[in-house]
Amino acid sequence: MSKPELAEDYPLILTTGARRYTSFHSEHRQIKTLRKLTPEPFVEIHPKTAEEHGIKEGDWVIVENMFGNWRSNVNSLVPHKNVGKMGFGAPYKGIMCKIYKETD
């Protein structure tokens, strides 16, 4: 609502912060035994939204917004300059984005 000029290109809302028990923020990803449990990055998407975008379980996807991407690093999608009135965590629940199936 606050950026209608971007809504056409970035119609989805990215929510970060979900955790798996094998990692905490960006920590523990280098530990071999934990890496075996969660070897690949993951996204969770509503089944209806996935279907609308031609995405099926197990597909590799690209999540993109105006801040770019760093090959499977969601931190690059979140702004770090303007943290907002509510503190640093404020941008983690309302970032505009788009998602599409990786074809390579």
PDB file as gemmi writes it, atoms N, CA and C in Angstrom:
CRYST1    1.000    1.000    1.000  90.00  90.00  90.00 P 1                      
ATOM      1  N   MET A   1       0.818  -1.199   0.000  1.00  0.00           N  
ATOM      2  CA  MET A   1       0.000   0.000   0.000  1.00  0.00           C  
ATOM      3  C   MET A   1       0.858   1.258   0.000  1.00  0.00           C  
ATOM      4  N   SER A   2       2.010   1.204   0.666  1.00  0.00           N  
ATOM      5  CA  SER A   2       2.840   2.401   0.739  1.00  0.00           C  
ATOM      6  C   SER A   2       3.668   2.626  -0.515  1.00  0.00           C  
ATOM      7  N   LYS A   3       3.782   1.613  -1.370  1.00  0.00           N  
ATOM      8  CA  LYS A   3       4.571   1.730  -2.598  1.00  0.00           C  
ATOM      9  C   LYS A   3       3.792   1.189  -3.799  1.00  0.00           C  
ATOM     10  N   PRO A   4       2.671   1.780  -4.155  1.00  0.00           N  
ATOM     11  CA  PRO A   4       1.864   1.234  -5.257  1.00  0.00           C  
ATOM     12  C   PRO A   4       2.616   1.184  -6.576  1.00  0.00           C  
ATOM     13  N   GLU A   5       3.595   2.056  -6.767  1.00  0.00           N  
ATOM     14  CA  GLU A   5       4.357   2.059  -8.007  1.00  0.00           C  
ATOM     15  C   GLU A   5       5.230   0.805  -8.157  1.00  0.00           C  
ATOM     16  N   LEU A   6       5.514   0.114  -7.057  1.00  0.00           N  
ATOM     17  CA  LEU A   6       6.316  -1.110  -7.097  1.00  0.00           C  
ATOM     18  C   LEU A   6       5.474  -2.390  -7.055  1.00  0.00           C  
ATOM     19  N   ALA A   7       4.208  -2.260  -6.702  1.00  0.00           N  
ATOM     20  CA  ALA A   7       3.350  -3.433  -6.480  1.00  0.00           C  
ATOM     21  C   ALA A   7       3.182  -4.299  -7.723  1.00  0.00           C  
ATOM     22  N   GLU A   8       3.192  -3.699  -8.886  1.00  0.00           N  
ATOM     23  CA  GLU A   8       3.036  -4.500 -10.099  1.00  0.00           C  
ATOM     24  C   GLU A   8       4.243  -5.411 -10.321  1.00  0.00           C  
ATOM     25  N   ASP A   9       5.442  -4.891 -10.089  1.00  0.00           N  
ATOM     26  CA  ASP A   9       6.660  -5.694 -10.252  1.00  0.00           C  
ATOM     27  C   ASP A   9       6.912  -6.627  -9.073  1.00  0.00           C  
ATOM     28  N   TYR A  10       6.491  -6.226  -7.887  1.00  0.00           N  
ATOM     29  CA  TYR A  10       6.754  -6.996  -6.658  1.00  0.00           C  
ATOM     30  C   TYR A  10       5.440  -7.206  -5.898  1.00  0.00           C  
ATOM     31  N   PRO A  11       4.601  -8.138  -6.346  1.00  0.00           N  
ATOM     32  CA  PRO A  11       3.253  -8.283  -5.786  1.00  0.00           C  
ATOM     33  C   PRO A  11       3.159  -9.072  -4.482  1.00  0.00           C  
ATOM     34  N   LEU A  12       4.238  -9.714  -4.065  1.00  0.00           N  
ATOM     35  CA  LEU A  12       4.193 -10.560  -2.867  1.00  0.00           C  
ATOM     36  C   LEU A  12       4.879  -9.879  -1.695  1.00  0.00           C  
ATOM     37  N   ILE A  13       4.584 -10.359  -0.494  1.00  0.00           N  
ATOM     38  CA  ILE A  13       5.224  -9.854   0.717  1.00  0.00           C  
ATOM     39  C   ILE A  13       6.133 -10.936   1.276  1.00  0.00           C  
ATOM     40  N   LEU A  14       7.396 -10.600   1.447  1.00  0.00           N  
ATOM     41  CA  LEU A  14       8.399 -11.509   1.990  1.00  0.00           C  
ATOM     42  C   LEU A  14       8.432 -11.378   3.505  1.00  0.00           C  
ATOM     43  N   THR A  15       8.338 -12.486   4.178  1.00  0.00           N  
ATOM     44  CA  THR A  15       8.479 -12.513   5.630  1.00  0.00           C  
ATOM     45  C   THR A  15       9.690 -13.362   5.950  1.00  0.00           C  
ATOM     46  N   THR A  16      10.664 -12.800   6.631  1.00  0.00           N  
ATOM     47  CA  THR A  16      11.850 -13.557   7.006  1.00  0.00           C  
ATOM     48  C   THR A  16      11.820 -13.833   8.498  1.00  0.00           C  
ATOM     49  N   GLY A  17      12.699 -14.686   8.939  1.00  0.00           N  
ATOM     50  CA  GLY A  17      12.809 -14.938  10.369  1.00  0.00           C  
ATOM     51  C   GLY A  17      12.392 -16.330  10.785  1.00  0.00           C  
ATOM     52  N   ALA A  18      11.769 -17.097   9.882  1.00  0.00           N  
ATOM     53  CA  ALA A  18      11.428 -18.480  10.240  1.00  0.00           C  
ATOM     54  C   ALA A  18      12.716 -19.273  10.409  1.00  0.00           C  
ATOM     55  N   ARG A  19      12.727 -20.195  11.324  1.00  0.00           N  
ATOM     56  CA  ARG A  19      13.949 -20.959  11.604  1.00  0.00           C  
ATOM     57  C   ARG A  19      13.697 -22.454  11.512  1.00  0.00           C  
ATOM     58  N   ARG A  20      14.720 -23.155  11.166  1.00  0.00           N  
ATOM     59  CA  ARG A  20      14.746 -24.608  11.297  1.00  0.00           C  
ATOM     60  C   ARG A  20      15.663 -24.890  12.490  1.00  0.00           C  
ATOM     61  N   TYR A  21      15.481 -26.013  13.127  1.00  0.00           N  
ATOM     62  CA  TYR A  21      16.262 -26.290  14.331  1.00  0.00           C  
ATOM     63  C   TYR A  21      17.745 -26.513  14.033  1.00  0.00           C  
ATOM     64  N   THR A  22      18.105 -26.635  12.760  1.00  0.00           N  
ATOM     65  CA  THR A  22      19.515 -26.855  12.403  1.00  0.00           C  
ATOM     66  C   THR A  22      20.318 -25.571  12.295  1.00  0.00           C  
ATOM     67  N   SER A  23      19.680 -24.417  12.403  1.00  0.00           N  
ATOM     68  CA  SER A  23      20.436 -23.168  12.285  1.00  0.00           C  
ATOM     69  C   SER A  23      19.782 -22.069  13.108  1.00  0.00           C  
ATOM     70  N   PHE A  24      20.543 -21.033  13.366  1.00  0.00           N  
ATOM     71  CA  PHE A  24      20.052 -19.862  14.074  1.00  0.00           C  
ATOM     72  C   PHE A  24      20.582 -18.650  13.330  1.00  0.00           C  
ATOM     73  N   HIS A  25      19.703 -17.836  12.769  1.00  0.00           N  
ATOM     74  CA  HIS A  25      20.095 -16.724  11.897  1.00  0.00           C  
ATOM     75  C   HIS A  25      21.025 -17.286  10.821  1.00  0.00           C  
ATOM     76  N   SER A  26      22.227 -16.778  10.699  1.00  0.00           N  
ATOM     77  CA  SER A  26      23.162 -17.306   9.693  1.00  0.00           C  
ATOM     78  C   SER A  26      24.194 -18.236  10.323  1.00  0.00           C  
ATOM     79  N   GLU A  27      23.999 -18.590  11.574  1.00  0.00           N  
ATOM     80  CA  GLU A  27      24.966 -19.441  12.274  1.00  0.00           C  
ATOM     81  C   GLU A  27      24.689 -20.925  12.050  1.00  0.00           C  
ATOM     82  N   HIS A  28      25.689 -21.722  12.256  1.00  0.00           N  
ATOM     83  CA  HIS A  28      25.640 -23.189  12.253  1.00  0.00           C  
ATOM     84  C   HIS A  28      25.511 -23.804  10.865  1.00  0.00           C  
ATOM     85  N   ARG A  29      25.507 -23.031   9.820  1.00  0.00           N  
ATOM     86  CA  ARG A  29      25.364 -23.591   8.480  1.00  0.00           C  
ATOM     87  C   ARG A  29      26.640 -24.286   8.006  1.00  0.00           C  
ATOM     88  N   GLN A  30      27.747 -24.020   8.651  1.00  0.00           N  
ATOM     89  CA  GLN A  30      29.006 -24.640   8.270  1.00  0.00           C  
ATOM     90  C   GLN A  30      29.273 -25.954   9.018  1.00  0.00           C  
ATOM     91  N   ILE A  31      28.431 -26.333   9.947  1.00  0.00           N  
ATOM     92  CA  ILE A  31      28.616 -27.563  10.715  1.00  0.00           C  
ATOM     93  C   ILE A  31      28.108 -28.743   9.891  1.00  0.00           C  
ATOM     94  N   LYS A  32      29.020 -29.671   9.559  1.00  0.00           N  
ATOM     95  CA  LYS A  32      28.701 -30.769   8.638  1.00  0.00           C  
ATOM     96  C   LYS A  32      27.469 -31.577   9.024  1.00  0.00           C  
ATOM     97  N   THR A  33      27.370 -31.959  10.279  1.00  0.00           N  
ATOM     98  CA  THR A  33      26.237 -32.801  10.688  1.00  0.00           C  
ATOM     99  C   THR A  33      24.908 -32.065  10.554  1.00  0.00           C  
ATOM    100  N   LEU A  34      24.877 -30.768  10.844  1.00  0.00           N  
ATOM    101  CA  LEU A  34      23.652 -29.992  10.691  1.00  0.00           C  
ATOM    102  C   LEU A  34      23.373 -29.704   9.217  1.00  0.00           C  
ATOM    103  N   ARG A  35      24.422 -29.506   8.442  1.00  0.00           N  
ATOM    104  CA  ARG A  35      24.261 -29.247   7.007  1.00  0.00           C  
ATOM    105  C   ARG A  35      23.636 -30.457   6.300  1.00  0.00           C  
ATOM    106  N   LYS A  36      23.927 -31.658   6.802  1.00  0.00           N  
ATOM    107  CA  LYS A  36      23.327 -32.865   6.223  1.00  0.00           C  
ATOM    108  C   LYS A  36      21.814 -32.882   6.429  1.00  0.00           C  
ATOM    109  N   LEU A  37      21.347 -32.331   7.545  1.00  0.00           N  
ATOM    110  CA  LEU A  37      19.914 -32.301   7.838  1.00  0.00           C  
ATOM    111  C   LEU A  37      19.168 -31.291   6.963  1.00  0.00           C  
ATOM    112  N   THR A  38      19.800 -30.177   6.671  1.00  0.00           N  
ATOM    113  CA  THR A  38      19.205 -29.143   5.819  1.00  0.00           C  
ATOM    114  C   THR A  38      20.262 -28.694   4.814  1.00  0.00           C  
ATOM    115  N   PRO A  39      20.491 -29.497   3.780  1.00  0.00           N  
ATOM    116  CA  PRO A  39      21.581 -29.188   2.854  1.00  0.00           C  
ATOM    117  C   PRO A  39      21.297 -28.036   1.889  1.00  0.00           C  
ATOM    118  N   GLU A  40      20.042 -27.763   1.611  1.00  0.00           N  
ATOM    119  CA  GLU A  40      19.691 -26.754   0.610  1.00  0.00           C  
ATOM    120  C   GLU A  40      18.873 -25.627   1.232  1.00  0.00           C  
ATOM    121  N   PRO A  41      18.924 -24.433   0.633  1.00  0.00           N  
ATOM    122  CA  PRO A  41      18.058 -23.349   1.104  1.00  0.00           C  
ATOM    123  C   PRO A  41      16.600 -23.684   0.796  1.00  0.00           C  
ATOM    124  N   PHE A  42      15.676 -23.040   1.484  1.00  0.00           N  
ATOM    125  CA  PHE A  42      14.263 -23.342   1.270  1.00  0.00           C  
ATOM    126  C   PHE A  42      13.417 -22.082   1.376  1.00  0.00           C  
ATOM    127  N   VAL A  43      12.257 -22.139   0.750  1.00  0.00           N  
ATOM    128  CA  VAL A  43      11.237 -21.102   0.915  1.00  0.00           C  
ATOM    129  C   VAL A  43       9.925 -21.805   1.215  1.00  0.00           C  
ATOM    130  N   GLU A  44       9.073 -21.118   1.907  1.00  0.00           N  
ATOM    131  CA  GLU A  44       7.711 -21.596   2.129  1.00  0.00           C  
ATOM    132  C   GLU A  44       6.778 -20.618   1.423  1.00  0.00           C  
ATOM    133  N   ILE A  45       5.864 -21.179   0.653  1.00  0.00           N  
ATOM    134  CA  ILE A  45       4.956 -20.347  -0.128  1.00  0.00           C  
ATOM    135  C   ILE A  45       3.571 -20.995  -0.095  1.00  0.00           C  
ATOM    136  N   HIS A  46       2.549 -20.188  -0.031  1.00  0.00           N  
ATOM    137  CA  HIS A  46       1.187 -20.715  -0.013  1.00  0.00           C  
ATOM    138  C   HIS A  46       0.945 -21.537  -1.280  1.00  0.00           C  
ATOM    139  N   PRO A  47       0.305 -22.701  -1.162  1.00  0.00           N  
ATOM    140  CA  PRO A  47       0.079 -23.559  -2.332  1.00  0.00           C  
ATOM    141  C   PRO A  47      -0.619 -22.848  -3.496  1.00  0.00           C  
ATOM    142  N   LYS A  48      -1.578 -21.993  -3.194  1.00  0.00           N  
ATOM    143  CA  LYS A  48      -2.285 -21.269  -4.262  1.00  0.00           C  
ATOM    144  C   LYS A  48      -1.339 -20.305  -4.979  1.00  0.00           C  
ATOM    145  N   THR A  49      -0.523 -19.600  -4.217  1.00  0.00           N  
ATOM    146  CA  THR A  49       0.448 -18.674  -4.800  1.00  0.00           C  
ATOM    147  C   THR A  49       1.472 -19.447  -5.633  1.00  0.00           C  
ATOM    148  N   ALA A  50       1.927 -20.577  -5.114  1.00  0.00           N  
ATOM    149  CA  ALA A  50       2.877 -21.408  -5.858  1.00  0.00           C  
ATOM    150  C   ALA A  50       2.273 -21.850  -7.187  1.00  0.00           C  
ATOM    151  N   GLU A  51       1.040 -22.303  -7.144  1.00  0.00           N  
ATOM    152  CA  GLU A  51       0.362 -22.749  -8.366  1.00  0.00           C  
ATOM    153  C   GLU A  51       0.238 -21.608  -9.374  1.00  0.00           C  
ATOM    154  N   GLU A  52      -0.104 -20.425  -8.896  1.00  0.00           N  
ATOM    155  CA  GLU A  52      -0.230 -19.253  -9.777  1.00  0.00           C  
ATOM    156  C   GLU A  52       1.085 -18.906 -10.466  1.00  0.00           C  
ATOM    157  N   HIS A  53       2.202 -19.257  -9.823  1.00  0.00           N  
ATOM    158  CA  HIS A  53       3.525 -18.954 -10.374  1.00  0.00           C  
ATOM    159  C   HIS A  53       4.190 -20.175 -11.016  1.00  0.00           C  
ATOM    160  N   GLY A  54       3.455 -21.265 -11.141  1.00  0.00           N  
ATOM    161  CA  GLY A  54       4.002 -22.462 -11.783  1.00  0.00           C  
ATOM    162  C   GLY A  54       5.080 -23.147 -10.975  1.00  0.00           C  
ATOM    163  N   ILE A  55       5.005 -23.027  -9.663  1.00  0.00           N  
ATOM    164  CA  ILE A  55       6.019 -23.591  -8.770  1.00  0.00           C  
ATOM    165  C   ILE A  55       5.451 -24.823  -8.078  1.00  0.00           C  
ATOM    166  N   LYS A  56       6.263 -25.894  -8.084  1.00  0.00           N  
ATOM    167  CA  LYS A  56       5.858 -27.135  -7.420  1.00  0.00           C  
ATOM    168  C   LYS A  56       6.862 -27.483  -6.326  1.00  0.00           C  
ATOM    169  N   GLU A  57       6.439 -28.349  -5.415  1.00  0.00           N  
ATOM    170  CA  GLU A  57       7.313 -28.833  -4.334  1.00  0.00           C  
ATOM    171  C   GLU A  57       8.633 -29.328  -4.923  1.00  0.00           C  
ATOM    172  N   GLY A  58       9.739 -28.855  -4.374  1.00  0.00           N  
ATOM    173  CA  GLY A  58      11.058 -29.292  -4.822  1.00  0.00           C  
ATOM    174  C   GLY A  58      11.680 -28.421  -5.904  1.00  0.00           C  
ATOM    175  N   ASP A  59      10.904 -27.518  -6.492  1.00  0.00           N  
ATOM    176  CA  ASP A  59      11.457 -26.616  -7.509  1.00  0.00           C  
ATOM    177  C   ASP A  59      12.411 -25.619  -6.867  1.00  0.00           C  
ATOM    178  N   TRP A  60      13.454 -25.277  -7.582  1.00  0.00           N  
ATOM    179  CA  TRP A  60      14.317 -24.174  -7.184  1.00  0.00           C  
ATOM    180  C   TRP A  60      13.649 -22.896  -7.658  1.00  0.00           C  
ATOM    181  N   VAL A  61      13.681 -21.867  -6.838  1.00  0.00           N  
ATOM    182  CA  VAL A  61      13.038 -20.605  -7.173  1.00  0.00           C  
ATOM    183  C   VAL A  61      13.994 -19.443  -6.945  1.00  0.00           C  
ATOM    184  N   ILE A  62      13.618 -18.317  -7.492  1.00  0.00           N  
ATOM    185  CA  ILE A  62      14.333 -17.066  -7.260  1.00  0.00           C  
ATOM    186  C   ILE A  62      13.356 -16.121  -6.565  1.00  0.00           C  
ATOM    187  N   VAL A  63      13.789 -15.552  -5.459  1.00  0.00           N  
ATOM    188  CA  VAL A  63      13.027 -14.521  -4.756  1.00  0.00           C  
ATOM    189  C   VAL A  63      13.798 -13.230  -4.988  1.00  0.00           C  
ATOM    190  N   GLU A  64      13.105 -12.245  -5.496  1.00  0.00           N  
ATOM    191  CA  GLU A  64      13.794 -11.024  -5.930  1.00  0.00           C  
ATOM    192  C   GLU A  64      12.994  -9.795  -5.508  1.00  0.00           C  
ATOM    193  N   ASN A  65      13.716  -8.721  -5.239  1.00  0.00           N  
ATOM    194  CA  ASN A  65      13.069  -7.429  -5.033  1.00  0.00           C  
ATOM    195  C   ASN A  65      14.007  -6.324  -5.474  1.00  0.00           C  
ATOM    196  N   MET A  66      13.663  -5.101  -5.176  1.00  0.00           N  
ATOM    197  CA  MET A  66      14.448  -3.958  -5.640  1.00  0.00           C  
ATOM    198  C   MET A  66      15.834  -3.883  -5.007  1.00  0.00           C  
ATOM    199  N   PHE A  67      16.094  -4.687  -3.964  1.00  0.00           N  
ATOM    200  CA  PHE A  67      17.417  -4.689  -3.329  1.00  0.00           C  
ATOM    201  C   PHE A  67      18.345  -5.734  -3.932  1.00  0.00           C  
ATOM    202  N   GLY A  68      17.837  -6.585  -4.818  1.00  0.00           N  
ATOM    203  CA  GLY A  68      18.677  -7.580  -5.474  1.00  0.00           C  
ATOM    204  C   GLY A  68      18.672  -8.916  -4.774  1.00  0.00           C  
ATOM    205  N   ASN A  69      19.676  -9.745  -5.071  1.00  0.00           N  
ATOM    206  CA  ASN A  69      19.824 -11.039  -4.394  1.00  0.00           C  
ATOM    207  C   ASN A  69      21.287 -11.452  -4.372  1.00  0.00           C  
ATOM    208  N   TRP A  70      21.634 -12.347  -3.464  1.00  0.00           N  
ATOM    209  CA  TRP A  70      23.004 -12.857  -3.322  1.00  0.00           C  
ATOM    210  C   TRP A  70      22.969 -14.357  -3.290  1.00  0.00           C  
ATOM    211  N   ARG A  71      22.519 -15.008  -4.305  1.00  0.00           N  
ATOM    212  CA  ARG A  71      22.559 -16.459  -4.368  1.00  0.00           C  
ATOM    213  C   ARG A  71      22.189 -17.121  -3.039  1.00  0.00           C  
ATOM    214  N   SER A  72      20.938 -17.237  -2.749  1.00  0.00           N  
ATOM    215  CA  SER A  72      20.401 -17.940  -1.579  1.00  0.00           C  
ATOM    216  C   SER A  72      20.641 -17.227  -0.259  1.00  0.00           C  
ATOM    217  N   ASN A  73      20.794 -15.938  -0.273  1.00  0.00           N  
ATOM    218  CA  ASN A  73      20.979 -15.208   0.975  1.00  0.00           C  
ATOM    219  C   ASN A  73      19.870 -14.176   1.130  1.00  0.00           C  
ATOM    220  N   VAL A  74      18.893 -14.499   1.948  1.00  0.00           N  
ATOM    221  CA  VAL A  74      17.738 -13.624   2.126  1.00  0.00           C  
ATOM    222  C   VAL A  74      18.125 -12.280   2.747  1.00  0.00           C  
ATOM    223  N   ASN A  75      19.256 -12.221   3.443  1.00  0.00           N  
ATOM    224  CA  ASN A  75      19.668 -10.963   4.072  1.00  0.00           C  
ATOM    225  C   ASN A  75      19.846  -9.841   3.064  1.00  0.00           C  
ATOM    226  N   SER A  76      20.189 -10.179   1.820  1.00  0.00           N  
ATOM    227  CA  SER A  76      20.382  -9.137   0.816  1.00  0.00           C  
ATOM    228  C   SER A  76      19.061  -8.541   0.328  1.00  0.00           C  
ATOM    229  N   LEU A  77      17.943  -9.164   0.649  1.00  0.00           N  
ATOM    230  CA  LEU A  77      16.643  -8.650   0.247  1.00  0.00           C  
ATOM    231  C   LEU A  77      16.064  -7.654   1.252  1.00  0.00           C  
ATOM    232  N   VAL A  78      16.713  -7.529   2.390  1.00  0.00           N  
ATOM    233  CA  VAL A  78      16.215  -6.666   3.470  1.00  0.00           C  
ATOM    234  C   VAL A  78      17.072  -5.409   3.545  1.00  0.00           C  
ATOM    235  N   PRO A  79      16.459  -4.221   3.559  1.00  0.00           N  
ATOM    236  CA  PRO A  79      17.243  -2.986   3.630  1.00  0.00           C  
ATOM    237  C   PRO A  79      17.952  -2.851   4.978  1.00  0.00           C  
ATOM    238  N   HIS A  80      19.164  -2.357   4.946  1.00  0.00           N  
ATOM    239  CA  HIS A  80      19.936  -2.179   6.180  1.00  0.00           C  
ATOM    240  C   HIS A  80      20.228  -0.710   6.480  1.00  0.00           C  
ATOM    241  N   LYS A  81      19.811   0.186   5.622  1.00  0.00           N  
ATOM    242  CA  LYS A  81      20.089   1.607   5.834  1.00  0.00           C  
ATOM    243  C   LYS A  81      18.982   2.290   6.616  1.00  0.00           C  
ATOM    244  N   ASN A  82      17.757   2.127   6.192  1.00  0.00           N  
ATOM    245  CA  ASN A  82      16.619   2.778   6.845  1.00  0.00           C  
ATOM    246  C   ASN A  82      15.876   1.743   7.678  1.00  0.00           C  
ATOM    247  N   VAL A  83      16.178   1.693   8.942  1.00  0.00           N  
ATOM    248  CA  VAL A  83      15.587   0.654   9.785  1.00  0.00           C  
ATOM    249  C   VAL A  83      14.188   0.986  10.282  1.00  0.00           C  
ATOM    250  N   GLY A  84      13.779   2.190  10.222  1.00  0.00           N  
ATOM    251  CA  GLY A  84      12.413   2.536  10.615  1.00  0.00           C  
ATOM    252  C   GLY A  84      12.274   2.896  12.078  1.00  0.00           C  
ATOM    253  N   LYS A  85      11.105   3.366  12.436  1.00  0.00           N  
ATOM    254  CA  LYS A  85      10.827   3.843  13.786  1.00  0.00           C  
ATOM    255  C   LYS A  85      10.777   2.718  14.816  1.00  0.00           C  
ATOM    256  N   MET A  86      10.498   1.503  14.354  1.00  0.00           N  
ATOM    257  CA  MET A  86      10.347   0.388  15.291  1.00  0.00           C  
ATOM    258  C   MET A  86      11.639  -0.391  15.516  1.00  0.00           C  
ATOM    259  N   GLY A  87      12.752   0.082  14.992  1.00  0.00           N  
ATOM    260  CA  GLY A  87      14.021  -0.598  15.204  1.00  0.00           C  
ATOM    261  C   GLY A  87      14.443  -1.464  14.033  1.00  0.00           C  
ATOM    262  N   PHE A  88      15.539  -2.178  14.197  1.00  0.00           N  
ATOM    263  CA  PHE A  88      16.134  -2.931  13.103  1.00  0.00           C  
ATOM    264  C   PHE A  88      15.246  -4.058  12.604  1.00  0.00           C  
ATOM    265  N   GLY A  89      14.469  -4.687  13.449  1.00  0.00           N  
ATOM    266  CA  GLY A  89      13.633  -5.800  13.027  1.00  0.00           C  
ATOM    267  C   GLY A  89      12.419  -5.404  12.218  1.00  0.00           C  
ATOM    268  N   ALA A  90      12.105  -4.123  12.158  1.00  0.00           N  
ATOM    269  CA  ALA A  90      10.892  -3.668  11.491  1.00  0.00           C  
ATOM    270  C   ALA A  90      10.773  -4.117  10.035  1.00  0.00           C  
ATOM    271  N   PRO A  91      11.835  -4.095   9.205  1.00  0.00           N  
ATOM    272  CA  PRO A  91      11.649  -4.444   7.800  1.00  0.00           C  
ATOM    273  C   PRO A  91      11.484  -5.940   7.525  1.00  0.00           C  
ATOM    274  N   TYR A  92      11.668  -6.798   8.503  1.00  0.00           N  
ATOM    275  CA  TYR A  92      11.682  -8.230   8.244  1.00  0.00           C  
ATOM    276  C   TYR A  92      10.315  -8.843   7.958  1.00  0.00           C  
ATOM    277  N   LYS A  93       9.256  -8.128   8.121  1.00  0.00           N  
ATOM    278  CA  LYS A  93       7.920  -8.707   7.944  1.00  0.00           C  
ATOM    279  C   LYS A  93       7.114  -8.051   6.842  1.00  0.00           C  
ATOM    280  N   GLY A  94       7.699  -7.190   6.059  1.00  0.00           N  
ATOM    281  CA  GLY A  94       6.904  -6.521   5.052  1.00  0.00           C  
ATOM    282  C   GLY A  94       7.678  -6.077   3.825  1.00  0.00           C  
ATOM    283  N   ILE A  95       8.550  -6.910   3.310  1.00  0.00           N  
ATOM    284  CA  ILE A  95       9.348  -6.555   2.145  1.00  0.00           C  
ATOM    285  C   ILE A  95       8.622  -7.016   0.878  1.00  0.00           C  
ATOM    286  N   MET A  96       8.457  -6.118  -0.058  1.00  0.00           N  
ATOM    287  CA  MET A  96       7.831  -6.473  -1.326  1.00  0.00           C  
ATOM    288  C   MET A  96       8.782  -7.349  -2.128  1.00  0.00           C  
ATOM    289  N   CYS A  97       8.227  -8.345  -2.833  1.00  0.00           N  
ATOM    290  CA  CYS A  97       9.081  -9.227  -3.624  1.00  0.00           C  
ATOM    291  C   CYS A  97       8.287  -9.914  -4.723  1.00  0.00           C  
ATOM    292  N   LYS A  98       9.008 -10.629  -5.559  1.00  0.00           N  
ATOM    293  CA  LYS A  98       8.382 -11.526  -6.527  1.00  0.00           C  
ATOM    294  C   LYS A  98       9.128 -12.839  -6.455  1.00  0.00           C  
ATOM    295  N   ILE A  99       8.489 -13.894  -6.915  1.00  0.00           N  
ATOM    296  CA  ILE A  99       9.095 -15.224  -6.891  1.00  0.00           C  
ATOM    297  C   ILE A  99       8.820 -15.876  -8.238  1.00  0.00           C  
ATOM    298  N   TYR A 100       9.806 -16.595  -8.723  1.00  0.00           N  
ATOM    299  CA  TYR A 100       9.609 -17.330  -9.967  1.00  0.00           C  
ATOM    300  C   TYR A 100      10.512 -18.546  -9.985  1.00  0.00           C  
ATOM    301  N   LYS A 101      10.125 -19.504 -10.805  1.00  0.00           N  
ATOM    302  CA  LYS A 101      10.841 -20.774 -10.899  1.00  0.00           C  
ATOM    303  C   LYS A 101      12.171 -20.569 -11.603  1.00  0.00           C  
ATOM    304  N   GLU A 102      13.220 -21.149 -11.025  1.00  0.00           N  
ATOM    305  CA  GLU A 102      14.547 -21.122 -11.641  1.00  0.00           C  
ATOM    306  C   GLU A 102      14.520 -22.071 -12.844  1.00  0.00           C  
ATOM    307  N   THR A 103      15.031 -21.633 -13.954  1.00  0.00           N  
ATOM    308  CA  THR A 103      14.970 -22.471 -15.158  1.00  0.00           C  
ATOM    309  C   THR A 103      16.320 -23.034 -15.581  1.00  0.00           C  
ATOM    310  N   ASP A 104      17.414 -22.572 -14.997  1.00  0.00           N  
ATOM    311  CA  ASP A 104      18.752 -23.087 -15.370  1.00  0.00           C  
ATOM    312  C   ASP A 104      19.093 -24.345 -14.602  1.00  0.00           C  
TER     313      ASP A 104                                                      
END                                                                             
